[in-house]
Amino acid sequence: MNELRAFGLESAQILIVDDAPLNHRLLSHVLSDLGKIMSAKDGLEGLEMARQALPHLILLDVEMPGVDGYEVCRQLKANRETAAIPVIFVTAHRDAEHEIAALEAGAVDFIGKPFVPPVVRARVITQLTLKRQSDILHQMAIYDALTDVFGRRYFDMRLNEEWARHERSKQCLGLLLIDVDHFKQYYDHHGHFSGDACLQQIASAFKQCCTGACREVARFGSEEFAILVLDTSQDQLVQLAETLRAAVQQLTIPHGAESSTEVITISIGGCAMVPDGADPVDIVCASDTALAQARQAGRNRAVIVPAAHSITQ
């Protein structure tokens, strides 16, 4: 088990999809110490369990009644939620034609029948290790390492995705751009570690205020954050902005340096609009203009501009 703990594999979830109960028993026995073993008796049940449980690895029989393994694998790879789950085909066919068909369907490896337990374990451990490493890299690409909110690259991708979705649904998309007031002076006065701790506390406050799938918090720049608010309205955006502003002020982080406030505060600019043939940069520019207005008006406040106003900026 040491090699498993080294890569965090002891808590892995492995889904076996096979119509033969004997194969389930054999594979479960061989892999029982590698994590939680789940079983599906046919392709349709396997697809449903994969969507619900999102296992780390799927062992998939090729020949099953109804939906065969190739079609199951193709559907898994076509679904965004399950596409990254590695699939090992379990098959008695070892000719080139079947191997090519399996690879084209999206499989990463094969386990031959009859099973050779050491080979089964080695192949499964290899794929679980690769999946773990891939997940770590994926997390690093999505999240900002300091604040544990989404990073700028992921935010840009999500903005484009949600812009297109809201344009199709004719729903209102909201964006808040947030700047920590006088952060350079705070950073220069208190130093690197205190500056990092300050940003972490603020990011944590934002996450507490933005629970749920409709509010996505990202680090937009050095001391700037962005919050994408899905299916919202201008009034709801105003309420959220005030909640965020008050939450940061209530942290009572002493500023210490020369500033207009005794504690750390934030300025917020935002816009809510229904995308209609425009570009995602429009909502960013509108929110940035509103943020500049909040700074000019004395900071520690939010300015939310209406969509009609934002498009004319």
Secondary structure, DSSP 8 states (H G I E B T S, - for coil): -HHHHHTT-TTEEEEEE-S-HHHHHHHHHHHGGGEEEEEESSHHHHHHHHHHH--SEEEEES--SSS-HHHHHHHHHHSTTTTTS-EEEEES--SHHHHHHHHHHT--EEEESS--HHHHHHHHHHHHHHHHHHHHHHHHHHB-TTT-SB-HHHHHHHHHHHHHHHHHHT--EEEEEEEETTHHHHHHHH-HHHHHHHHHHHHHHHHHHT-STTEEEEE-SSSEEEEEE-S--HHHHHHHHHHHHHHHHTT--B--SSSS-SB--EEEEEEEE--SS--HHHHHHHHHHHHHHHHHTTSSSEEEE-HHHHHT-
